[in-house]
C-alpha cells in the first residue's frame, strides 16, 4: 500500500512540476503515473550503475555530478514514455530539482496527515 501511495505522490509531483516548467510536457495523469513508475525503475536499476561508473567525477565535483545523472535519467524517461517530453538537458536538470522538492513536500504533508488520522 505504501508503494502505491509513493507512486501516486510522485505522479502528482510530476504533474505539478510540469505545470511549473514550460520545458516539460506531460499529456495526462495516466502518463504521470507511468513516468513515476519508469523513473522509479530507472533510479533503482540504471542510477546505481551510472553512479558507480562516475565515482571519480562525482568526487571531484563534490557530488554535484549526481544532478547530471538525475537529468540524464529524466531525459531517458522522456525518450521511453510517449506523452512525456523534455525540451532539453537544462529543463531536465531543473525538473529533477523541482520534482525532488515537490515530492518531499507532498510526502511530508502525507505523513503528517497519516499520523493525525491514527
PyMOL commands that set and color helices and strands:
alter all, ss='L'
color gray80, all
select helices_A, chain A and resi 2-20+29-53+55-60+65-80+89-117
alter helices_A, ss='H'
color red, helices_A
select strands_A, chain A and resi 24-26+84-86
alter strands_A, ss='S'
color yellow, strands_A
deselect
rebuild
show_as cartoon
